[in-house]
Amino acid sequence: MGHLYREKVKDFVSLLFDLFFGSTRRLGRLPEGEEWGPPEVQPLPRKNPDEVPFVWSLVGNIVWDHPYGEEKEIRRGTKHFSPGAKVYCLPAKWGDGYRKIKVIGRPRGTTRYIFVVICSAHVTNWRLDKVYSPHVKRLMLGNRGWDDSEKSRQEIEEMARALNQREPEC
């Protein structure tokens, strides 16, 4: 048993060595001029924010109050946003079921826009909206957000419907 295991480990280590250091003896020969390695990644086509009249966005408002901490103390709004503040939500970036989301919004006490990851339970009144603000359009398109396509609109409508029916949890 130990002998078979050692042989498999040696084969595996040899394969890894070949992959990392460019030997082609185990994997076969490549045509002249080609090399082993990942294929070249083509960048996604980006739309110019100045040429797009609007972008679709999933929009919501920050909740008025929510329980916080071990004693379930009631807090108004969130650390960054006042209650009722409008936030523009970006598409899902990781596979947590849209529990933590990346949003663009105006924080307490300023008129500048910020990017923040917040709990989706702190957002309510989910809806589809057209965004005309040049700054928000630039942030959306530059961070792989939604665009002005019909596909984006349909995806946002489905998400808004599902999020409005979901019980908030974080």
C-alpha positions in Angstrom: 0.0 0.0 0.0 2.7 2.5 0.9 4.7 1.7 -2.2 1.7 2.6 -4.5 1.1 5.8 -2.6 4.7 6.8 -3.0 4.6 6.2 -6.7 1.4 8.3 -7.1 3.0 11.1 -5.1 6.1 11.0 -7.2 4.1 11.1 -10.4 2.0 14.0 -9.1 5.1 16.0 -8.0 6.8 15.3 -11.4 3.7 16.6 -13.2 3.6 19.7 -11.1 7.3 20.3 -11.7 6.7 19.9 -15.5 3.9 22.4 -15.4 5.7 25.0 -13.4 9.1 24.8 -15.1 8.0 24.2 -18.7 9.0 20.7 -19.4 6.8 19.0 -22.0 8.0 15.4 -21.6 4.9 14.1 -19.8 2.2 16.2 -21.5 3.4 15.7 -25.1 5.0 18.1 -27.5 3.5 21.5 -28.5 3.6 22.8 -32.1 6.5 25.1 -32.9 6.2 28.6 -31.3 3.5 27.6 -28.7 4.1 27.5 -25.0 2.3 25.8 -22.1 0.3 28.1 -19.8 -3.1 29.7 -19.3 -4.7 31.2 -22.4 -4.5 35.0 -22.8 -7.4 36.7 -21.0 -9.2 39.2 -23.1 -10.5 42.2 -21.1 -14.2 42.6 -20.9 -15.5 45.3 -23.3 -16.1 48.5 -21.2 -18.6 51.1 -22.2 -17.6 54.7 -22.0 -19.7 56.4 -19.3 -19.9 59.6 -21.4 -21.4 57.8 -24.3 -24.1 56.0 -22.3 -27.1 58.1 -21.5 -28.0 56.0 -18.4 -27.3 52.7 -16.6 -29.8 50.5 -14.9 -29.3 50.0 -11.2 -30.7 48.0 -8.3 -31.6 50.8 -5.8 -32.7 50.7 -2.2 -33.1 52.8 0.9 -31.3 52.3 4.2 -33.6 51.0 7.0 -34.8 53.4 9.7 -33.8 51.2 12.6 -32.4 47.8 13.2 -31.2 45.7 16.2 -27.4 45.9 16.8 -25.1 43.9 19.1 -25.6 41.3 21.7 -28.2 43.3 23.6 -30.1 44.0 20.4 -29.8 47.7 20.9 -31.9 49.7 18.3 -29.8 51.8 15.9 -30.9 54.3 13.3 -29.5 53.8 9.9 -26.0 52.3 9.6 -22.5 53.5 10.5 -22.0 55.1 7.1 -25.5 56.0 6.0 -28.4 58.0 7.5 -31.9 56.3 7.6 -33.7 56.5 4.3 -30.5 57.2 2.3 -30.6 56.0 -1.3 -27.9 53.4 -2.2 -27.0 52.1 -5.7 -26.3 48.4 -5.4 -23.8 46.5 -7.6 -24.2 43.0 -8.8 -23.2 40.1 -6.6 -19.5 39.9 -6.3 -19.2 36.7 -4.2 -21.4 33.7 -3.6 -23.1 34.5 -0.3 -26.7 34.8 -1.7 -26.5 38.6 -1.8 -26.1 38.9 2.0 -23.2 41.3 1.9 -23.4 43.8 -1.0 -21.2 46.5 -2.4 -23.1 49.8 -2.6 -22.5 53.4 -3.8 -24.1 56.1 -1.7 -23.8 59.4 0.0 -22.6 59.0 3.6 -23.7 60.9 6.7 -22.6 64.5 6.7 -21.2 64.8 3.1 -22.3 65.0 -0.5 -19.5 62.8 -1.9 -20.2 59.2 -3.0 -18.5 56.3 -1.3 -18.2 52.5 -1.9 -19.0 50.4 1.1 -19.9 46.7 1.6 -22.9 46.5 3.9 -25.4 43.8 5.0 -28.4 43.6 2.6 -30.7 43.4 5.7 -29.9 47.1 6.2 -31.5 48.0 2.8 -35.2 48.0 2.1 -37.5 49.1 -0.7 -35.6 47.4 -3.5 -36.4 48.6 -7.0 -35.1 49.2 -10.5 -34.0 52.7 -11.4 -32.2 54.5 -14.3 -29.1 56.3 -13.2 -28.2 59.5 -15.0 -25.6 60.9 -12.6 -22.2 61.0 -14.5 -20.3 60.1 -11.3 -22.5 57.1 -10.4 -22.5 55.9 -14.0 -18.7 56.1 -14.0 -18.4 54.1 -10.8 -20.9 51.5 -12.0 -19.3 50.9 -15.3 -15.8 51.0 -13.9 -16.5 48.4 -11.2 -18.3 45.8 -13.4 -21.7 47.1 -12.4 -24.8 47.0 -14.5 -25.1 48.9 -17.8 -27.8 50.1 -20.1 -28.6 46.7 -21.6 -32.0 44.9 -21.6 -30.2 41.9 -19.9 -29.2 44.1 -17.0 -32.8 45.5 -16.6 -34.3 42.0 -16.5 -31.8 40.7 -14.0 -32.4 43.7 -11.7 -36.2 43.3 -11.9 -35.9 39.6 -10.9 -33.5 40.5 -8.0 -35.7 43.3 -6.7 -38.7 41.0 -6.7 -36.9 38.3 -4.8 -35.2 40.7 -2.3 -38.5 42.4 -1.4 -40.0 39.0 -0.6 -36.9 37.8 1.4 -36.8 37.9 5.2 -33.9 40.3 6.1 -31.0 38.5 7.9 -27.3 39.2 8.2 
